[in-house]
Amino acid sequence: MVSGEPPRIFSRELVLLLCVLALLVLLAVSALFSRLYHKKVHTLADAMFAQGEADEQAARQMAGEAKTAQLKLALTDYRNALAYNPGNPMFQFHLAKALAAAGRDDEARSYLVNLLSEAPGSGEINLELARIATHRKSLADAMRYYQGAIYGEWPSDPIEMRWQVRQELCEALLERGEVKQAAPEVIALSQNTPAGDLPRLKIVGPLLLRTQQWNRALDLYRTLLDADPKDEESLVGAAEAAFELGQYITAMEYFDRLPHERREQPDIANRYDMTGRILAADPFLLGLPVEVRAQRVVNALALAQKRAETCARQSGQPLQQVTPQTDLQRVYEQGKSLQQDWTLRYMARFPDRLDAAMAYIFGVENAAAAACGEPQGDDRAVWLLGRSRSAVNR
């Protein structure tokens, strides 16, 4: 050692090693505190999100101002959660749903469109956008997003969710009066409903009736009645479908299987009464004696004559015209020369003339319905009978 130099306690290499170790310890401590901080932040975000879900769930059970106030709490919770975890798509999605529930469609749609750009196949996001479009009466957008939801991806039970979304689409279209657009969706819903799934069939049945899918509805209700012959709603649905198909005997059979008090309820009583009137007026029923058939034709002729005269007065169409101008005048003129022979005795003697007489009657009722509106009472029974005969003979 050179004289005058201080003694070396640590070598240069040792000092460097200690510095490296100290730096590593500092880095480790820094990483630890960073993880603890982020964990704390995420814990706070998750807690705020959970509170938002609780507030939103509570709002669903409320109405009016209470619901509005509860939704505001949920929105605050979700926004706070996003402040701590701004990139969380689940937080953004739930905030968008709460905004939509609060009637703030534009804000909700903004979040959802951004989310959809990142996950275009998401069934959940498409469904929320479809609901907003429906609320805004944008049918084209609603259809597009509903289809995206139906054929999109779902985190769990996709078959169940797609069925529910299609049902919602059907209801949305029908609420807007879009029967023609709803019809193919209802048919698709029916085709995707297993024959043994009775609860779902009971949902599909009324939709088939509302879209005038009478044959499909009748088949479906027969399936339900095979499982439970006394189910009142299925009996009503089957009777309605059969009635609309002009199968009045079948409709009456289903009506007669209902309890008496159910048949007297307003939604059933009128149609049940009309079914009885139609069957009482129908001369084409199998097994009727010739005299009964003739009497029914004569009764219908009297009704048609009176209906034509009443409608002519109401619409200003005199029936006695040299040159008939209107459908009512023309059909009346066509049968005038034959009416003198259409007596009860004549009809009973020549039953082969009954069809011609009924064709004339149906013509009068149709012309009067076009000129003066659909008839009521016994006239309506004859008019509906004519429609059903026309459908059968096509």
PyMOL commands that set and color helices and strands:
alter all, ss='L'
color gray80, all
select helices_A, chain A and resi 12-60+64-84+89-101+105-118+123-135+139-150+158-175+179-191+198-210+214-227+232-244+248-256+260-263+266-281+290-315+327-339+344-349+351-372+377-392
alter helices_A, ss='H'
color red, helices_A
deselect
rebuild
show_as cartoon
